[in-house]
Amino acid sequence: MPDVRTKTVRPSWWRRAIGEINALRQQMWSVSDFTVPYTLDSSRVDYHLARDLYRNTREQYKLGAAFAKPIINTTAGFMGVPHFSHDDPDADQALEEHFTRWRGKLLRAVRNALRDGDVFVQLARYPDKFSRQPRFQLQLIPPEWVTPVLDPITGEWAQVVIRHPVTIRDTDGRVTSEYVVDETWTPEQHIITADSRAPAEVKARDRAENNPWGFIPIIHFKNEAEEYQMYGVSELEAVEPYLRAYHDVMLFAVQGSQMFSRPKVKFKLKDVRKFLADNFSQDEVKSGRINFSGREIFFLQDGEDAEFITADSGLAGVTTLLKFLYFCIVDVTETPEFAFGTAVQSSKASVSEQMVPLMRKIHRKRGQFEEPFGELASMFLAMWAKVENRALDSYDAHIEWDEVSPQDDAEVATTINTLINGLSTGVEAGLVSMDAAAELLRDFVPQMLPWVDPEADEDERRRVARSFALVQRLRDGEGIDDLSVNPSGAQGQTGANPAAPGDAG
């Protein structure tokens, strides 16, 4: 297996040709690859650089990489993780129990996939550290440890190799030994081998055993997956040049501010010697070391003058350039301006207008991640059914996401109120049918049922008729005692209805 971290030394003209935009992409191909068709691009994101940008620990990006964390966290926070369900009650309960317990790891998987481009999630079953009973566990594997091998015919994984680096340190923190444990998964086998540097007790645990599941229990989450790429793409790749440029411009501005913030004094003198004698001691004049610090008053003769000279720091031009780079970062990452705080004020768009492109991005990302999430749920159901000796009709799980609305409650209430008034006017004027009005209103009120549904036991027209009948009864005072027996107000309760007021006697 080739080491994905190996980098080829290129001449300076080559580095200029590929530019800064490839700083987050590890180049794995050579010139000969141009003549080989149907070759899957196996270049990976520079995971260490992506994490450094996210944490803002890389010196070359210090003043610009602070944008990286809001870019990732805003998208991951609005995306969240889906909810899973199954038609079988026991399988549905198992899904709810385990994926609720794994929710924190799944949120981290979404964040890491957006930041690193790749996340490998493994399902395993081993004893719990507290109860020591076998339990399903979900593990996130660093993507730089994992190397999948594809079947050229089916495109599925033929095997997956996980290289676990092990470092042993003494009590003083010094490294005493380093070795690697290789874990190889195939649909038939699970093999664990340690390299020759490993201690004897570790080598003694090398083993090859049958794979009890019949499939590789690992799911690959990759961001912005492409058919020609084996690995994902980091959200920071497209914006990395702007982060570097923002750092360079900000650094220039800070250095310029330090240079030009100290003004220089200019003297217009007729007699320099008299000026020195009037304002400085003889020792300072003889030594030539004149100190201006602490002197607030200078004695000048008629016709002499003193003033400060300040150079233009170019702050106005720097501010304009920083704003331009800021909006480039906003546009490229599809991240709203308010996600970066109030440090940069902008009147380009309101919060509600900025939420519209963000919601489109969130829906697109959720659609891309539904496939690996569905595979993860199906894999868990297959493993759970095997352990519980259950037969399920299908291992497909239903996926639902939390609703994210770009509007606030006040705007929604105002819209619905205006819409109802307009539809009521149209129905009364005979311009709009009640069926059409109800179907249009249903788009704004998700809890509404179809207006007419002959095949269902309940539809919106029946619910409205029942609610209207109940309101009329309460308004007339008829049947109030029956509400304690049947709070829904439906007909058919036992016993005769009490007489309406005025009917007695």
Buried (B, 14 or more C-beta within 10 A) or exposed (E): EEEBEEEEEEEEEEEEEEEBBBBBBBBBEEEEEEEEEEEEBBBBBBBEBBBBBBEBEBEBBEBBBBBBBBBBBBBBBBBBBBBBBBEBEEBBEBBBEBBEEBEEBBBBBBBBBBBBBBBBBBBEBEEEEEEEEEBBBBEBBBBBBBBBEBEEEEEEBBBBBBBBEBEEEEEEEEEEEEBBBBBBBBEEEBBBBBBEEBEEEBBEEEEEEEBEBEBBBBBBBBBBBEEEBBBBBBBBBBBBBBBBBBBBBBBBBEEBEEEBEEEEEEEEBEEEEBBBEEBBEEEEBEEEEEEEEEEEEEEBEEEBEEEEEEEEBBEEEBEEBBEBBBBBBBEBBBBBBBBBEEEEEBEEBEEEEBBEBBBEBBBEBBEBBEEBBBBBBBBBBBBBBEBEEEEBEEBEBBBEBEEBEBBEEEEEEEEEEEBBEEBEEBBEEEEBEBEBBBBBBBEEEEEBBBBBEEEEEEBBBBEBEBEEBBEEBEEEEBBEEBBEEEEEBEEEBEEEEBEEEEEEE
